[in-house]
């Protein structure tokens, strides 16, 4: 899995009643775009994420 700053990380809810989450990758700490990623979610919460199989990366807009 590779990402760049500005990409969106989608985390699928893994159980009944668990919502999907989407955040913006604000820092890539691994080599060559690899995890871990510092992600900012809509509520302003920032956390370090090691994406699992329930995650999808969507490219950010050009110019980000």
C-alpha positions as CSV (number, residue, x, y, z in Angstrom):
1,X,0.0,0.0,0.0
2,X,1.4,3.4,-1.0
3,X,0.1,6.9,-0.4
4,X,1.1,10.5,-0.7
5,X,0.2,13.5,1.4
6,X,-3.3,14.7,0.5
7,X,-4.7,11.2,-0.3
8,X,-7.8,10.0,1.5
9,X,-7.8,6.9,3.7
10,X,-11.1,5.1,3.9
11,X,-11.5,2.6,6.8
12,X,-14.5,0.3,6.5
13,X,-16.5,-0.4,9.7
14,X,-15.8,-4.0,10.6
15,X,-18.9,-4.8,12.6
16,X,-22.6,-4.1,13.0
17,X,-23.1,-0.5,14.0
18,X,-19.6,0.6,13.3
19,X,-19.4,3.4,10.8
20,X,-16.9,3.8,8.0
21,X,-14.3,6.5,8.6
22,X,-12.5,8.8,6.1
23,X,-9.5,10.9,6.8
24,X,-6.8,12.9,5.0
25,X,-3.2,11.6,5.0
26,X,-1.2,14.6,6.3
27,X,2.2,12.8,6.7
28,X,3.7,9.7,5.3
29,X,6.3,8.2,7.6
30,X,7.3,5.1,5.8
31,X,9.8,4.9,2.9
32,X,8.5,5.3,-0.7
33,X,4.9,6.1,0.4
34,X,4.5,3.1,2.7
35,X,2.8,3.1,6.1
36,X,2.6,4.4,8.8
37,X,0.5,7.4,7.9
38,X,-0.5,10.3,10.1
39,X,-4.2,10.8,9.3
40,X,-6.6,13.7,10.2
41,X,-10.2,12.8,10.5
42,X,-13.2,15.1,10.0
43,X,-13.6,15.7,13.7
44,X,-10.0,17.1,13.8
45,X,-8.6,14.0,15.5
46,X,-5.1,13.0,14.2
47,X,-3.6,9.5,14.7
48,X,-0.9,7.3,13.3
49,X,-2.4,4.5,11.1
50,X,-1.0,1.3,9.9
51,X,-3.7,0.4,7.3
52,X,-5.1,-3.1,7.3
53,X,-7.1,-5.1,4.7
54,X,-10.2,-3.0,5.6
55,X,-8.6,0.2,4.3
56,X,-8.6,1.8,0.9
57,X,-6.5,4.8,-0.3
58,X,-8.1,7.2,-2.7
59,X,-5.8,9.7,-4.5
60,X,-6.1,13.3,-3.5
61,X,-6.8,16.1,-5.9
62,X,-4.0,17.2,-8.2
63,X,-2.0,20.0,-6.6
64,X,-2.4,18.7,-3.0
